Amino acid sequence: MVRKLKFHEQKLLKKVDFVSWESDNKHRERDILAKFHIKKREHYSTYMKLAAKTHGLAKKITDLKPNDPFRAEKARQLLGRLYEMGVISTADSLERCLKVSASAFCRRRLAVIMCKLQMAQRVQMASDLVEQGHVRVGAELVTDPAFLVTRAAEDKITWTKHSKIRKHIAQYNNELDDFEEA
């Protein structure tokens, strides 16, 4: 038998329900926010919503009849879009859509892709470089590290023309053009 709570203990614990409490994933969320250097928690919650919507859509498609042409078309479209985004590795079955997580969307952030391409050593460093305006995707300057990079745009990530880092790399590789400096 437990003792009766004192008055101040009751006041502190009056909003806590010890009988039915939900487990929280705050520690897991904190680890993912740190791993992918996500500064705004809203971005992670958006990725979780995207993953949940992907699950729901894939589940609805799998509930249709297997020989339905509408099902085949929508499955092909969903798999194609997720593959083009880089969220899934191959577009072979809807089971891959059911395994999509928020981390899959986090892996497509510009700072993480820069680390994958060895443009930066750590995600935090890549995030800082993006915020400082050293990186462009195609012809567009990107200053948001939460920018999601598609497979097609992954090859177009470069340093900006007037970036000091680009000049350092060119000098290190003996590719610095004196005409370009002027």
GULUM-128219 format. One record per residue: residue in one letter; x, y, z of N, C-alpha, C in turn. Coordinates in steps of 0.001 Angstrom, whole numbers, plus 500000, padded with zeros to 6 digits. Example, Ala and Ser with C-alpha at 12.3 -4.5 7.8 and 13.67 -1.06 7.14 Angstrom:
2
A513190494310507800512300495500507800513200496700507800/S512850497750507080513670498940507140512900500030507870/
END
This chain:
182
M500851498830500000500000500000500000500898501235500000/V500539502190499171501326503417499092500757504460500039/R501608505349500443501159506377501379500333507429500656/K499563508164501420498753509236500870499679510397500514/L499401511021499359500234512135498928499972513359499793/K501055514102500051500917515345500795500293516407499891/F499872517517500499499145518540499758499960519070498576/H501221519415498807502026519984497732502318518951496649/E502404517676497014502596516618496023501348516453495158/Q500187516562495778498939516480495022498814517641494041/K499197518826494470499117519994493595500041519837492385/L501232519294492616502180519104491523501724518028490548/L501071517005491068500723515851490244499244515778489874/K498501516863490013497062516774489769496730516604488284/K497622517007487387497363516844485960497987515576485394/V498619514772486211499269513546485759498352512369486040/D498099511591485008497268510401485158498195509188485143/F498353508543486282499263507408486378498654506118485838/V497358506086485644496698504868485184496853504704483679/S496498505721482919496605505624481457497436506798480940/W498640506510480558499508507528479994500127506970478719/E500297507840477760500843507424476477502361507550476508/S503003506604475849504451506721475737504748507748474650/D505760508505474860506099509518473876507393509140473170/N507541509644471971508735509382471179509635510607471152/K509639511350472246510437512572472291511929512275472150/H512395511178472748513818510862472660514193510493471228/R513327509756470549513584509370469158513555510604468258/E512586511456468501512466512688467728513692513574467937/R514153513677469170515328514488469485516563513947468767/D516697512620468716517833512018468022517808512335466526/I516624512254465927516512512531464493516755514009464209/L516234514886465062516474516316464880517963516634464951/A518672515967465838520110516198465964520875515565464804/K520484514368464406521199513650463341521144514408462019/F519968514929461673519797515619460400519888517136460544/H520242517607461728520413519030462028519188519829461576/I518030519402462066516777520087461766516552521115462866/K516525522381462492516410523441463488514969523677463919/K514034523487463012512625523717463330511914522378463469/R511275522197464599510548520964464848509382520805463873/E508861521920463361507748521878462415508134521139461140/H509398521255460738509840520541459545509738519035459757/Y510169518575460928510090517142461209508641516682461286/S507780517491461886506368517094461956505752517073460556/T506208517955459663505743517925458274506184516643457589/Y507424516224457837507909514974457243507125513779457776/M506775513826459061505972512740459631504587512701458988/K504002513873458740502695513926458083502783513411456654/L503859513775455948504043513273454586504161511753454569/A504916511215455517505061509760455600503721509101455914/A502949509704456807501640509142457157500685509194455966/K500706510297455219499846510394454039500269509392452970/T501577509175452838502066508183451889501588506796452286/H501667506481453579501172505190454083499685505040453778/G498925506089454085497480506037453881497114505849452419/L497803506573451541497533506456450116497902505071449600/A499045504564450036499459503220449615498486502167450135/K498009502358451349497046501412451926495737501420451141/K495270502624450758494041502719449966494213502063448596/I495386502230448007495636501621446696495678500102446814/T496292499587447880496356498127448044494995497529448370/D494068498338448900492723497831449189491887497636447929/L492304498255446822491574498066445567491804496655445028/K490996496263444064491123494927443466492473494807442763/P493126493652442875494470493492442291494522493642440771/N493455493278440064493499493351438600492861494634438054/D492572495589438905491955496851438508492991497725437790/P492696498226436580493669499082435877493896500425436589/F492868500918437293493014502158438062494053501976439163/R494019500814439819494990500521440878496404500492440310/A496585499828439178497916499735438572498441501117438197/E497565501953437642497974503298437233498374504152438434/K497549504154439480497839504971440661499059504451441420/A499230503135441455500419502569442105501675502987441352/R501595502951440022502740503350439206503054504832439419/Q502018505670439501502232507102439722502858507374441085/L502338506729442123502869506939443476504313506468443575/L504583505274443062505953504748443101506893505632442284/G506421506109441137507244506978440300507596508280440993/R506612508886441637506867510158442329507828509979443495/L507605508934444283508493508711445430509905508361444973/Y510016507626443865511341507291443344512043508541442816/E511317509387442089511911510620441562512349511556442683/M511595511542443783511981512359444934513196511774445640/G513429510475445476514549509826446140514188509236447480/V512899509174447788512456508664449083512557507143449130/I512296506471447994512446505013447926513566504688446945/S514224503547447163515379503199446337514982502629444982/T513933501811444930513444501273443665511925501337443649/A511370501491442460509918501614442323509332500281441881/D509460499260442729509005497936442313507684497498442929/S507394497852444183506136497407444787505632498437445795/L504338498339446085503723499265447039504183499013448470/E504793497874448722505301497582450066506374498584450470/R507108499083449499508121500103449801507466501395450289/C506295501709449746505571502918450176505092502780451610/L504783501560452018504327501336453384505472501442454385/K506710501357453906507879501432454783508514502821454809/V507921503780454102508462505140454065508316505775455444/S509400506382455914509376507033457226509746508507457071/A509646509233458160510019510647458145511520510800457894/S512299509819458318513747509870458095514083509809456612/A513257509128455828513491509061454385513381510451453766/F512441511251454248512323512626453760513466513482454302/C513892513222455534515014513973456109516303513710455336/R516458512501454809517661512163454047517738512903452721/R516637513487452273516613514226451012516810515726451217/R517097516158452433517380517571452682518714517945452040/L518835519193451647520022519658450929521297519450451738/A521272519741453022522478519602453847522927518144453933/V521991517220454017522333515798454105522886515307452769/I522299515752451671522785515370450341524190515924450112/M524459517125450616525807517682450485526832516812451200/C526478516266452355527386515356453057527568514066452270/K526489513600451673526550512380450869527460512581449656/L527422513775449062528264514098447910529663514554448324/Q529948514534449617531234514910450198531598516372449906/M530581517221449897530819518655449783531051519260451163/A530654518529452205530865518952453589531084517701454429/Q531779517870455554532077516720456404530916516350457306/R530209517360457816529095517115458736527851517839458238/V526713517379458684525441517978458276525336519406458808/Q525822519635460013525767520983460583526594521958459749/M527773521533459329528622522383458504527944522665457159/A527344521641456578526636521818455309525460522770455475/S524757522649456576523622523531456848524080524983456961/D525200525202457631525741526558457758526156527119456396/L526772526281455561527193526730454234525990527102453369/V524928526337453482523711526633452718523112527953453189/E523035528153454506522456529384455044523285530609454677/Q524595530436454527525465531558454185525443531883452695/G524787531049451891524636531341450470525760530831449599/H526417529744449981527511529190449191527049528141448182/V525790527719448243525339526571447456524207526975446524/R524241526412445333523126526575444405522721525209443878/V521454525107443504520927523896442880520480524309441491/G521225523853440492520983524323439131521427525769439039/A520545526643438594520868528066438499520349528845439696/E519649528174440588518968528842441699519802528777442980/L520032529941443589520714530014444879519755529554445969/V520194528623446807519344528084447868519962528448449209/T519160529064450080519643529424451414518870528709452508/D518034527765452138517240527012453107517760525579453177/P518333525151454316518840523781454410517737522728454389/A516467523136454536515351522194454500514885521924453070/F515554522471452089515210522270450683515328520785450357/L514239520191449838514254518771449487514788518607448072/V515812517772447925516493517588446654515971516319445985/T515540516438444736515093515270443980516302514568443378/R516064513391442804517169512667442166517747513451440994/A516888514100440219517355514862439060518174516076439486/A517791516712440580518491517915441040519756517584441824/E519926516329442200521089515935443006522395516176442257/D522375515992440931523582516194440129523874517669439884/K522915518532440157523058519954439856523478520780441065/I523832520136442164524253520868443364525710521286443187/T525954522583443210527311523111443057527490524312443976/W528731524782444023529024526005444761528637527193443900/T528305528303444523527975529501443749529237530040443087/K529045530870442082530169531345441280531162532163442094/H530672532966443014531554533848443783531836533316445184/S531676532028445389531909531429446699533405531248446945/K533835531599448139535243531424448509535606529940448548/I534667529110448903534930527672448980535214527121447591/R534448527564446603534676527129445222536079527534444768/K536490528740445138537827529209444757538913528396445454/H538680528053446728539652527229447455539790525854446817/I538683525255446452538714523920445841539411523979444488/A539113524997443700539761525148442397541261525378442557/Q541652526146443560543076526387443802543764525104444257/Y543107524331445102543673523076445592543861522079444446/N542919522056443512542993521125442386543770521694441204/N544406522842441374545144523535440313544262523796439096/E543025524172439341542087524472438268541629525925438321/L542291526747439126541875528138439294542205528919438031/D541207529573437479541368530355436262541557531818436649/D542703532404436276542986533793436623542017534745435926/F541572534381434739540639535228433998539294535317434721/E538896534228435363537615534181436064537640535049437316/E538814535203437931538936535992439155538691537468438909/A539125537960437776539025539394437493537636539847437159/
END
